[in-house]
Amino acid sequence: MNDIEKYKRLQNLFDFVKEEIKLVEDKLVDRALMKRVSDLELSIRSMNTLLNLELKYLKDLVVLSEGDLLRVPNFGRKSLNEVKEVLAELNLKLNMNREDLLNKVQVELGVNRNNYV
């Protein structure tokens, strides 16, 4: 096998490994955010509003922005602050993207993603 063939094989293997890492990361993020919204320590008013939005898991809540929540009837600043406090206790926040969630998992696992991505 010449160097070009070896390079191509290694590149294909590297691409495969990167894709597998992404799949495992997605599973870890999902697992970390599978806590039910109904299990959060929230007031009845805040809880009912979130449940009426059909938010079942943390993963459904953390992707919303403050504006998204404030546009919901019966969900005001007090409820927003309450939700933000509860999320902060879990090292989460509103408006999280995939990278934010992966960084959270990375910190919890003590893994440095920059070594392989």
ABEGO torsion letter per residue (X at the ends): XBAAAAAAAAAAAAAAAAAAAAAAAAAAAAAAAABBAAABBBBAAAAAAAAAAGBABAAAAAABBAAAAAABBGBBAAAAAAAAAAAAAAGBBBGBBAAAAAAAAAAAAGBBAAAAX
